[in-house]
Amino acid sequence: GAVTAVALASRFWGLGCPKIFHEVATLLFASVTLPLSVVLLGAVAFGALLGCLAMLGSLFRLKRENSELVRESRLANQELNNLRSIPIKD
């Protein structure tokens, strides 16, 4: 799934990048030295994750609104069917 896609992307990223991306980047918050391409790929993945998390609030709001509208539509249809069954008085 997603892990395979990330592994393939990082593999192709490393093969196809110019020489500048093979330079070493030292992270400020850790004593780890990584290739620049790995750092950039991690930053992109982290940004995508943050974007997904930012969308969760609006996703849940839209799902709640959709269920409310479905319920209102069901009630309106039921009321309309009840009105149709009432005989018309002259």
PyMOL commands that place a pseudoatom at each C-alpha (Angstrom):
pseudoatom trace, name=CA, resn=GLY, resi=1, chain=A, elem=C, hetatm=0, pos=[0.000, 0.000, 0.000]
pseudoatom trace, name=CA, resn=ALA, resi=2, chain=A, elem=C, hetatm=0, pos=[1.234, 3.382, 1.073]
pseudoatom trace, name=CA, resn=VAL, resi=3, chain=A, elem=C, hetatm=0, pos=[4.525, 2.065, 2.486]
pseudoatom trace, name=CA, resn=THR, resi=4, chain=A, elem=C, hetatm=0, pos=[5.358, 0.419, -0.838]
pseudoatom trace, name=CA, resn=ALA, resi=5, chain=A, elem=C, hetatm=0, pos=[4.547, 3.637, -2.696]
pseudoatom trace, name=CA, resn=VAL, resi=6, chain=A, elem=C, hetatm=0, pos=[6.816, 5.643, -0.380]
pseudoatom trace, name=CA, resn=ALA, resi=7, chain=A, elem=C, hetatm=0, pos=[9.584, 3.071, -0.749]
pseudoatom trace, name=CA, resn=LEU, resi=8, chain=A, elem=C, hetatm=0, pos=[9.345, 3.137, -4.538]
pseudoatom trace, name=CA, resn=ALA, resi=9, chain=A, elem=C, hetatm=0, pos=[9.158, 6.936, -4.607]
pseudoatom trace, name=CA, resn=SER, resi=10, chain=A, elem=C, hetatm=0, pos=[12.232, 7.255, -2.406]
pseudoatom trace, name=CA, resn=ARG, resi=11, chain=A, elem=C, hetatm=0, pos=[14.075, 4.708, -4.561]
pseudoatom trace, name=CA, resn=PHE, resi=12, chain=A, elem=C, hetatm=0, pos=[13.297, 6.551, -7.795]
pseudoatom trace, name=CA, resn=TRP, resi=13, chain=A, elem=C, hetatm=0, pos=[13.904, 9.907, -6.103]
pseudoatom trace, name=CA, resn=GLY, resi=14, chain=A, elem=C, hetatm=0, pos=[17.412, 8.798, -5.168]
pseudoatom trace, name=CA, resn=LEU, resi=15, chain=A, elem=C, hetatm=0, pos=[18.162, 7.468, -8.640]
pseudoatom trace, name=CA, resn=GLY, resi=16, chain=A, elem=C, hetatm=0, pos=[16.869, 10.404, -10.621]
pseudoatom trace, name=CA, resn=CYS, resi=17, chain=A, elem=C, hetatm=0, pos=[18.007, 13.369, -8.548]
pseudoatom trace, name=CA, resn=PRO, resi=18, chain=A, elem=C, hetatm=0, pos=[20.819, 15.653, -9.604]
pseudoatom trace, name=CA, resn=LYS, resi=19, chain=A, elem=C, hetatm=0, pos=[24.106, 15.544, -7.741]
pseudoatom trace, name=CA, resn=ILE, resi=20, chain=A, elem=C, hetatm=0, pos=[23.044, 18.367, -5.366]
pseudoatom trace, name=CA, resn=PHE, resi=21, chain=A, elem=C, hetatm=0, pos=[20.411, 16.125, -3.784]
pseudoatom trace, name=CA, resn=HIS, resi=22, chain=A, elem=C, hetatm=0, pos=[23.049, 13.556, -2.849]
pseudoatom trace, name=CA, resn=GLU, resi=23, chain=A, elem=C, hetatm=0, pos=[24.736, 16.014, -0.526]
pseudoatom trace, name=CA, resn=VAL, resi=24, chain=A, elem=C, hetatm=0, pos=[24.510, 15.408, 3.205]
pseudoatom trace, name=CA, resn=ALA, resi=25, chain=A, elem=C, hetatm=0, pos=[22.124, 17.393, 5.404]
pseudoatom trace, name=CA, resn=THR, resi=26, chain=A, elem=C, hetatm=0, pos=[22.592, 17.551, 9.175]
pseudoatom trace, name=CA, resn=LEU, resi=27, chain=A, elem=C, hetatm=0, pos=[19.344, 18.019, 11.075]
pseudoatom trace, name=CA, resn=LEU, resi=28, chain=A, elem=C, hetatm=0, pos=[19.222, 20.672, 13.789]
pseudoatom trace, name=CA, resn=PHE, resi=29, chain=A, elem=C, hetatm=0, pos=[17.199, 18.700, 16.317]
pseudoatom trace, name=CA, resn=ALA, resi=30, chain=A, elem=C, hetatm=0, pos=[19.028, 15.380, 15.982]
pseudoatom trace, name=CA, resn=SER, resi=31, chain=A, elem=C, hetatm=0, pos=[22.564, 14.191, 15.541]
pseudoatom trace, name=CA, resn=VAL, resi=32, chain=A, elem=C, hetatm=0, pos=[21.670, 12.346, 12.337]
pseudoatom trace, name=CA, resn=THR, resi=33, chain=A, elem=C, hetatm=0, pos=[23.270, 12.924, 8.982]
pseudoatom trace, name=CA, resn=LEU, resi=34, chain=A, elem=C, hetatm=0, pos=[20.984, 12.087, 6.055]
pseudoatom trace, name=CA, resn=PRO, resi=35, chain=A, elem=C, hetatm=0, pos=[21.124, 12.608, 2.307]
pseudoatom trace, name=CA, resn=LEU, resi=36, chain=A, elem=C, hetatm=0, pos=[19.358, 15.790, 1.259]
pseudoatom trace, name=CA, resn=SER, resi=37, chain=A, elem=C, hetatm=0, pos=[16.927, 13.820, -0.921]
pseudoatom trace, name=CA, resn=VAL, resi=38, chain=A, elem=C, hetatm=0, pos=[15.731, 11.858, 2.134]
pseudoatom trace, name=CA, resn=VAL, resi=39, chain=A, elem=C, hetatm=0, pos=[15.268, 15.055, 4.137]
pseudoatom trace, name=CA, resn=LEU, resi=40, chain=A, elem=C, hetatm=0, pos=[13.261, 16.667, 1.311]
pseudoatom trace, name=CA, resn=LEU, resi=41, chain=A, elem=C, hetatm=0, pos=[11.125, 13.562, 0.819]
pseudoatom trace, name=CA, resn=GLY, resi=42, chain=A, elem=C, hetatm=0, pos=[10.444, 13.465, 4.568]
pseudoatom trace, name=CA, resn=ALA, resi=43, chain=A, elem=C, hetatm=0, pos=[9.469, 17.127, 4.571]
pseudoatom trace, name=CA, resn=VAL, resi=44, chain=A, elem=C, hetatm=0, pos=[7.034, 16.577, 1.694]
pseudoatom trace, name=CA, resn=ALA, resi=45, chain=A, elem=C, hetatm=0, pos=[5.506, 13.543, 3.430]
pseudoatom trace, name=CA, resn=PHE, resi=46, chain=A, elem=C, hetatm=0, pos=[5.206, 15.477, 6.702]
pseudoatom trace, name=CA, resn=GLY, resi=47, chain=A, elem=C, hetatm=0, pos=[3.504, 18.359, 4.895]
pseudoatom trace, name=CA, resn=ALA, resi=48, chain=A, elem=C, hetatm=0, pos=[1.055, 15.972, 3.228]
pseudoatom trace, name=CA, resn=LEU, resi=49, chain=A, elem=C, hetatm=0, pos=[0.254, 14.443, 6.614]
pseudoatom trace, name=CA, resn=LEU, resi=50, chain=A, elem=C, hetatm=0, pos=[-0.359, 17.876, 8.140]
pseudoatom trace, name=CA, resn=GLY, resi=51, chain=A, elem=C, hetatm=0, pos=[-2.596, 18.774, 5.199]
pseudoatom trace, name=CA, resn=CYS, resi=52, chain=A, elem=C, hetatm=0, pos=[-4.668, 15.634, 5.740]
pseudoatom trace, name=CA, resn=LEU, resi=53, chain=A, elem=C, hetatm=0, pos=[-4.986, 16.378, 9.445]
pseudoatom trace, name=CA, resn=ALA, resi=54, chain=A, elem=C, hetatm=0, pos=[-6.069, 19.947, 8.676]
pseudoatom trace, name=CA, resn=MET, resi=55, chain=A, elem=C, hetatm=0, pos=[-8.865, 18.647, 6.432]
pseudoatom trace, name=CA, resn=LEU, resi=56, chain=A, elem=C, hetatm=0, pos=[-10.302, 16.282, 9.064]
pseudoatom trace, name=CA, resn=GLY, resi=57, chain=A, elem=C, hetatm=0, pos=[-12.350, 19.009, 10.778]
pseudoatom trace, name=CA, resn=SER, resi=58, chain=A, elem=C, hetatm=0, pos=[-14.096, 20.095, 7.604]
pseudoatom trace, name=CA, resn=LEU, resi=59, chain=A, elem=C, hetatm=0, pos=[-14.586, 16.467, 6.538]
pseudoatom trace, name=CA, resn=PHE, resi=60, chain=A, elem=C, hetatm=0, pos=[-16.421, 15.636, 9.767]
pseudoatom trace, name=CA, resn=ARG, resi=61, chain=A, elem=C, hetatm=0, pos=[-18.458, 18.845, 9.537]
pseudoatom trace, name=CA, resn=LEU, resi=62, chain=A, elem=C, hetatm=0, pos=[-19.551, 18.017, 5.995]
pseudoatom trace, name=CA, resn=LYS, resi=63, chain=A, elem=C, hetatm=0, pos=[-20.445, 14.445, 6.959]
pseudoatom trace, name=CA, resn=ARG, resi=64, chain=A, elem=C, hetatm=0, pos=[-22.579, 15.715, 9.843]
pseudoatom trace, name=CA, resn=GLU, resi=65, chain=A, elem=C, hetatm=0, pos=[-24.270, 18.287, 7.602]
pseudoatom trace, name=CA, resn=ASN, resi=66, chain=A, elem=C, hetatm=0, pos=[-24.933, 15.619, 4.973]
pseudoatom trace, name=CA, resn=SER, resi=67, chain=A, elem=C, hetatm=0, pos=[-26.577, 13.288, 7.502]
pseudoatom trace, name=CA, resn=GLU, resi=68, chain=A, elem=C, hetatm=0, pos=[-28.766, 16.161, 8.769]
pseudoatom trace, name=CA, resn=LEU, resi=69, chain=A, elem=C, hetatm=0, pos=[-29.859, 16.968, 5.208]
pseudoatom trace, name=CA, resn=VAL, resi=70, chain=A, elem=C, hetatm=0, pos=[-30.645, 13.305, 4.502]
pseudoatom trace, name=CA, resn=ARG, resi=71, chain=A, elem=C, hetatm=0, pos=[-32.768, 13.165, 7.663]
pseudoatom trace, name=CA, resn=GLU, resi=72, chain=A, elem=C, hetatm=0, pos=[-34.614, 16.377, 6.717]
pseudoatom trace, name=CA, resn=SER, resi=73, chain=A, elem=C, hetatm=0, pos=[-35.244, 15.036, 3.218]
pseudoatom trace, name=CA, resn=ARG, resi=74, chain=A, elem=C, hetatm=0, pos=[-36.608, 11.781, 4.606]
pseudoatom trace, name=CA, resn=LEU, resi=75, chain=A, elem=C, hetatm=0, pos=[-38.976, 13.679, 6.929]
pseudoatom trace, name=CA, resn=ALA, resi=76, chain=A, elem=C, hetatm=0, pos=[-40.141, 15.958, 4.088]
pseudoatom trace, name=CA, resn=ASN, resi=77, chain=A, elem=C, hetatm=0, pos=[-40.865, 12.943, 1.866]
pseudoatom trace, name=CA, resn=GLN, resi=78, chain=A, elem=C, hetatm=0, pos=[-42.768, 11.250, 4.677]
pseudoatom trace, name=CA, resn=GLU, resi=79, chain=A, elem=C, hetatm=0, pos=[-44.826, 14.403, 5.266]
pseudoatom trace, name=CA, resn=LEU, resi=80, chain=A, elem=C, hetatm=0, pos=[-45.543, 14.710, 1.546]
pseudoatom trace, name=CA, resn=ASN, resi=81, chain=A, elem=C, hetatm=0, pos=[-46.709, 11.077, 1.383]
pseudoatom trace, name=CA, resn=ASN, resi=82, chain=A, elem=C, hetatm=0, pos=[-48.981, 11.690, 4.394]
pseudoatom trace, name=CA, resn=LEU, resi=83, chain=A, elem=C, hetatm=0, pos=[-50.471, 14.777, 2.713]
pseudoatom trace, name=CA, resn=ARG, resi=84, chain=A, elem=C, hetatm=0, pos=[-51.090, 12.832, -0.482]
pseudoatom trace, name=CA, resn=SER, resi=85, chain=A, elem=C, hetatm=0, pos=[-53.064, 10.188, 1.397]
pseudoatom trace, name=CA, resn=ILE, resi=86, chain=A, elem=C, hetatm=0, pos=[-55.472, 12.750, 2.932]
pseudoatom trace, name=CA, resn=PRO, resi=87, chain=A, elem=C, hetatm=0, pos=[-58.663, 13.057, 0.859]
pseudoatom trace, name=CA, resn=ILE, resi=88, chain=A, elem=C, hetatm=0, pos=[-59.415, 16.477, -0.631]
pseudoatom trace, name=CA, resn=LYS, resi=89, chain=A, elem=C, hetatm=0, pos=[-62.490, 18.205, 0.848]
pseudoatom trace, name=CA, resn=ASP, resi=90, chain=A, elem=C, hetatm=0, pos=[-64.686, 20.301, -1.459]
for i in range(1, 90): cmd.bond("trace and resi %d" % i, "trace and resi %d" % (i + 1))
show_as sticks, trace
zoom trace
